Amino acid sequence: MKRKPSNAAQGVTASHSSTAEKDPLISCESREQADFGPGSERSCDPAATQYSERGVHVDVRNQYDARHSAPLAESSVYSIVPLSSQAESSDVLLMRWSDHMFHHGFDVTLGLLVGRNGCPFVYVWRVVILKRAAIPDNSRNDPMSEICIPATKLFRKLDADMDDELDRQNPGRASDVRERRQERDYQINQSLSWTIRSFAARWLPLVSQRDHLATNQVEKMIRDSWRFARKDMLKVVNRTSYRSALTLYLFAQTPIPVGISEDEELDGISGLVCIQTALVQIQRLRERQRSHQFNASEVSVWAAALASSAPNPSLTQAYLDFESRAYWAAVMWDTSSSLTSNLRTSLTSGLNGACSEPAWRLVRTFLVGSFHPRTEYWRTNGFEVSDGVASEIITAAAVCKLYVWKNITSLKEALREGVHEESVLFVWKALLDAIDIFKASIRPLLNKCERRLHFLDQLSRLGWYEVNLQYYLGILVLVNAIETANRSDLLSQITEARQDAEHESFNVLKFGIENTYTIHEPGEGSKTTSALDATADFPGEPITASFVAIDPYPNCVVDSVLLMNEVISREYRQGKIKHGAYSYLSSVLLKALGQLPQFSKTVQAARENLQRSLHKVDDIFATDAAVRGIDQPLT
């Protein structure tokens, strides 16, 4: 006789039972074999069920429960139970690698951008607010203020703190209410776990090449994980939490796999809806803590709260620190989505946002009032480029890049909406100021880092590649928008920036093609940044791929390639470059697309677009050659 589950897992198992029977990612047979602890609760988590088949007992409720684990210690979601290679099925291997590659790719990359050196909002809190309130800043000794704070840990920590606050306010809460909340918490973590696997599935062909797995098996897993994650998104939309916002964003960034029909694409939630919903959830969560406004007039309120004996997480320095980092991550998502989708930003204002809104004034203050003065000695007298120094420069460059992007989106909105010329020029002036900041404060330091790139660790090299590629992408998008609007008067004012972007984009892309990034087998490393260069402690070959192949933001590569193709095609038609130069440059673009994950419909469409463009230029070249042959005098 089965024992009745004692907590939320009972509801979770029941709610997913019908899905488990149909979905190939979940083994119902293994679910019947697994024992997950006291109460004999079962789990539908695919990794857990397949581990259980091999006799490995994993309690996924504890594995994914942020309230029962150290928020900033290495999360057990990435802890891999060592299995012998003989016992591992290929499905288990692929799922282990998908979690591992996510952690050592996107999670760490975003973690640096919201870590100690990457969040301008935290700078204002610590340098301005605490100083004015005469509160000592102990951030350097604070374990929760690391250089790298992986996004999964950050968002789990915020949800756990909000739950703790509910417990503090309602100490006598009924047990059935606590069980329902635990069930909801479990479901939120499961959705995040499945979406992480779907997000990282695009890189599984790298694993299959190493371990000689069947291509059709990998393709099927990529499609099945995407289908399963999208089916779950409708539930995620209705579970407002920081982890749900991260889940929605990750699915929005997950490419539609090759083999998904257009009808199937239409029959479900889209990535654009997911990212907009993620931003709405962030806004709703911030509304619960109204003291987060960056307003100097509220210093006395914050100071009083910090001095209060009541342990209210919503008004402590630690909570504000983490909440600000999560909001900065959301601002990055919002701005990058606006740049490429031609939509207004949701979290900050449009036309004048980068000039007058507090959030963007803080970003400018960070760049002009903090980073530039602190690094003036480096620019004038030189400096030794260590990994730590390079990390600080690259994260500041990412902040400035986003500031430039925000101004570009404001200009695109002004040109698109047909506002008065006065408003267009106002936004244009702000954009030129942002470009000047990058040129004066950031570019000299990035150039110095470039000379030492081969002596830096792979994470620093990857960061340098990404921030340069994305900055130049912004300039290419800007040029495209101005040309579309037929504003030659504006285009003439950024000739230098345009030429730099058009020329250096190829150099940066070529750097990404030729330099490699190594991820060791799951279980070999566990500590954020250092894990990326960990020495192999377990048997098996690591995965080594180019920066382009492993880029956490492959859409930026696709957009850059398509815009650079427009540049070289135009220059060839105008006679500025010869056919040989065009062929060489186009081969670089084709090689970049060829190194991206190939089971993406976006990448496939980009390759087809580029091939059509190449054929057109070749036809022009053949026609011109024929004409020259006819006109050639007989000898």
C-alpha positions, -999 to 999 in steps of 0.1 A, spaced: 0 0 0 14 34 -10 21 59 16 4 93 11 30 120 2 36 143 31 41 175 12 39 194 -21 54 167 -42 22 149 -42 4 176 -61 33 180 -85 34 143 -94 -3 143 -100 -3 174 -121 23 161 -144 12 125 -147 -6 129 -180 22 148 -195 48 123 -184 29 96 -202 31 114 -235 64 134 -233 95 115 -244 117 134 -219 100 117 -189 103 80 -182 71 67 -165 87 34 -160 117 48 -141 93 69 -121 78 37 -107 113 24 -98 127 55 -81 125 61 -43 129 97 -33 132 96 4 108 95 34 72 94 20 84 76 -11 75 107 -32 81 104 -69 95 129 -93 88 135 -130 121 153 -135 137 137 -164 173 137 -151 161 124 -117 141 96 -132 170 85 -155 195 87 -126 171 64 -106 173 38 -134 210 34 -126 204 31 -89 213 66 -80 189 82 -55 183 119 -60 159 141 -40 150 167 -66 128 186 -42 159 194 -21 180 197 -52 160 226 -65 146 241 -33 164 275 -28 150 277 8 170 246 18 203 254 2 229 281 6 218 308 -18 253 317 -31 270 284 -26 273 262 -57 237 252 -64 231 216 -63 211 219 -95 245 216 -112 259 190 -89 265 159 -109 265 124 -94 294 106 -110 282 77 -131 304 52 -149 305 57 -186 294 22 -192 262 27 -171 253 61 -186 226 62 -212 231 88 -240 200 106 -228 215 111 -193 248 122 -208 231 148 -230 210 162 -201 241 164 -178 259 183 -205 231 207 -212 229 217 -176 267 219 -174 271 240 -206 244 264 -194 261 270 -161 295 275 -178 281 296 -205 251 319 -201 249 316 -163 285 327 -156 285 353 -184 254 370 -171 267 365 -136 297 388 -143 274 415 -157 253 416 -125 283 409 -101 303 433 -81 318 452 -110 289 451 -134 258 467 -118 258 505 -118 227 506 -96 246 489 -67 274 514 -72 249 542 -64 236 524 -34 270 517 -19 289 548 -29 262 575 -28 234 563 -5 255 546 22 280 575 23 252 601 27 236 580 54 269 575 72 266 537 69 298 518 65 302 498 33 314 463 40 307 450 5 342 438 -1 339 414 29 304 404 20 302 369 5 270 379 -13 289 405 -33 310 383 -55 326 393 -88 304 367 -105 268 360 -92 252 334 -115 217 344 -125 201 312 -112 215 318 -78 205 355 -78 169 349 -88 165 319 -64 179 341 -35 154 368 -42 124 344 -42 137 328 -10 140 362 7 104 371 -3 91 338 11 110 344 43 94 378 46 59 362 42 68 338 70 79 367 92 47 386 86 25 355 91 43 333 117 11 312 124 4 303 88 -16 271 84 2 240 73 -19 235 42 -10 270 31 27 262 35 23 230 16 6 248 -13 35 273 -14 60 244 -13 42 228 -42 42 260 -62 79 265 -54 87 230 -66 68 236 -99 87 269 -104 120 252 -100 110 223 -123 100 248 -150 133 266 -147 152 233 -149 134 221 -181 138 255 -197 175 255 -190 178 222 -208 158 235 -237 180 266 -239 212 247 -238 201 219 -261 214 238 -292 250 229 -281 244 192 -276 257 184 -311 292 193 -297 287 165 -272 274 141 -299 305 148 -320 328 140 -291 309 108 -280 298 97 -315 261 98 -307 235 95 -334 225 128 -350 189 119 -352 188 112 -315 203 147 -307 179 164 -331 149 146 -315 161 157 -280 165 193 -291 129 194 -306 114 175 -277 129 197 -251 117 228 -269 82 215 -272 81 205 -236 94 238 -224 70 258 -245 40 237 -233 50 246 -198 53 284 -205 16 290 -201 19 278 -164 51 298 -159 32 330 -171 8 326 -142 34 319 -115 49 353 -108 84 350 -93 119 360 -101 127 324 -112 96 325 -135 109 357 -150 143 341 -157 125 310 -171 104 331 -195 135 351 -206 155 319 -213 127 304 -234 125 337 -253 162 332 -262 158 296 -271 159 291 -309 131 273 -327 146 240 -337 148 229 -373 120 205 -380 93 225 -363 66 234 -388 51 269 -392 18 256 -380 34 242 -349 52 276 -343 18 293 -344 2 268 -320 16 281 -288 32 310 -269 59 330 -287 93 341 -275 83 378 -278 53 373 -255 75 354 -230 101 382 -227 74 409 -224 57 388 -197 91 383 -179 95 421 -178 60 426 -164 67 400 -137 98 419 -127 78 451 -125 51 435 -103 77 420 -80 94 454 -76 60 470 -67 59 449 -36 90 467 -24 84 503 -30 115 514 -12 137 505 -42 134 538 -58 169 554 -63 159 587 -47 183 606 -25 154 621 -6 147 586 8 181 582 24 167 588 58 140 561 53 167 536 42 190 545 70 162 542 96 153 508 82 188 495 83 191 507 119 158 491 128 158 460 150 131 444 129 148 420 104 128 431 73 147 418 42 129 442 19 147 471 36 181 457 42 212 465 22 216 428 12 181 426 -3 183 459 -21 217 448 -34 202 416 -50 170 433 -61 190 460 -79 211 433 -97 181 415 -109 165 447 -121 197 455 -140 196 421 -156 160 428 -167 170 463 -181 197 445 -202 171 421 -215 146 449 -222 171 471 -240 186 443 -262 151 431 -272 141 467 -281 173 471 -302 165 441 -324 127 439 -324 120 476 -331 97 478 -300 97 503 -272 114 494 -240 91 483 -212 110 490 -180 123 524 -189 110 553 -210 115 556 -247 126 588 -264 142 606 -235 148 576 -212 186 576 -215 187 613 -208 162 620 -180 151 588 -164 168 580 -130 179 545 -140 199 558 -170 212 588 -152 227 564 -127 243 545 -155 259 577 -168 270 586 -133 287 552 -130 305 557 -162 314 594 -160 315 600 -123 331 567 -111 347 545 -137 364 572 -158 381 590 -128 392 556 -113 408 545 -145 423 578 -156 458 567 -144 455 535 -165 447 555 -197 476 580 -192 503 559 -176 495 524 -187 488 493 -165 494 456 -162 465 437 -176 457 409 -152 425 388 -154 410 408 -125 417 441 -142 405 428 -176 372 416 -159 366 451 -144 372 468 -178 351 444 -197 321 447 -173 323 485 -174 325 482 -212 293 461 -211 276 488 -191 286 515 -215 276 494 -245 242 490 -231 240 528 -225 248 533 -262 222 507 -271 196 524 -251 202 557 -269 201 539 -302 167 525 -294 155 560 -284 167 574 -318 151 545 -337 118 552 -319 120 589 -327 126 582 -364 100 555 -365 73 575 -348 78 607 -368 82 630 -338 92 667 -342 127 674 -354 135 690 -321 129 657 -303 150 638 -329 179 662 -324 176 660 -286 179 622 -288 206 624 -314 227 647 -291 223 622 -262 234 593 -285 266 612 -297 274 618 -260 271 581 -252 294 572 -282 319 598 -270 319 582 -235 327 548 -250 354 563 -272 370 583 -244 366 560 -213 363 525 -226 380 521 -260 416 529 -249 413 503 -221 398 476 -244 427 482 -268 452 477 -241 435 445 -231 436 434 -268 474 435 -267 475 410 -238 445 388 -248 465 357 -254 479 359 -218 444 361 -202 421 333 -192 394 321 -216 366 339 -198 383 372 -202 390 366 -238 353 355 -244 341 387 -226 364 409 -247 351 393 -279 314 396 -268 315 432 -257 333 444 -288 310 424 -312 279 437 -295 291 473 -294 298 473 -331 265 455 -337 248 485 -321 266 509 -344 257 488 -375 220 488 -363 222 526 -359 236 531 -394 209 508 -409 182 528 -391 195 561 -403 199 549 -439 163 536 -438 151 570 -426 171 587 -453 188 610 -428 222 616 -445 226 647 -424 229 625 -393 249 597 -410 276 622 -419 282 630 -382 292 594 -373 315 586 -402 344 576 -379 322 554 -357 306 538 -388 339 530 -404 353 515 -372 322 493 -368 323 481 -404 360 473 -404 365 461 -368 334 438 -368 353 415 -392 384 415 -370 363 407 -339 343 380 -357 375 364 -370 389 364 -335 358 346 -323 361 320 -351 398 313 -344 399 313 -306 386 284 -286 367 279 -253 370 246 -233 343 231 -211 354 201 -191 332 171 -184 304 176 -158 318 171 -123 353 185 -130 347 220 -117 321 238 -97 332 273 -89 318 299 -112 347 316 -130 375 292 -120 355 262 -132 359 274 -167 396 267 -167 395 238 -143 420 210 -147 403 177 -157 399 155 -127 378 129 -144 384 107 -174 370 118 -208 378 145 -233 365 180 -227 345 199 -253 365 226 -271 348 249 -295 353 284 -310 339 315 -292 314 318 -320 302 282 -315 298 286 -277 286 322 -277 257 325 -251 241 352 -274 242 336 -309 215 360 -322 240 388 -319 263 368 -342 235 363 -367 225 399 -367 261 411 -371 267 387 -400 236 398 -419 245 435 -414 281 430 -423 270 412 -455 250 443 -464 281 464 -460 304 443 -482 277 438 -508 272 476 -510 310 483 -512 314 457 -540 285 472 -560 301 507 -555 335 495 -567 352 501 -533 364 465 -530 373 439 -557 356 405 -561 385 387 -544 382 408 -513 344 403 -513 349 365 -516 373 365 -487 351 386 -464 320 366 -473 339 334 -465 345 347 -430 307 354 -426 298 319 -439 323 303 -415 308 322 -386 273 310 -394 287 275 -400 301 274 -364 268 285 -348 244 258 -336 230 244 -368 197 230 -355 183 266 -352 158 278 -378 172 313 -373 207 302 -382 194 282 -411 174 312 -425 205 334 -421 227 309 -441 201 308 -468 199 346 -469 237 349 -471 239 323 -499 214 341 -520 233 373 -515 266 356 -526 249 342 -557 237 377 -567 272 391 -564 287 362 -583 261 368 -611 271 405 -612 307 395 -614 301 370 -642 281 395 -662 307 422 -658 334 397 -668 315 388 -699 310 425 -708 347 432 -704 355 402 -726 332 415 -754 347 450 -751 382 437 -752 399 447 -786 411 418 -807 449 415 -809 
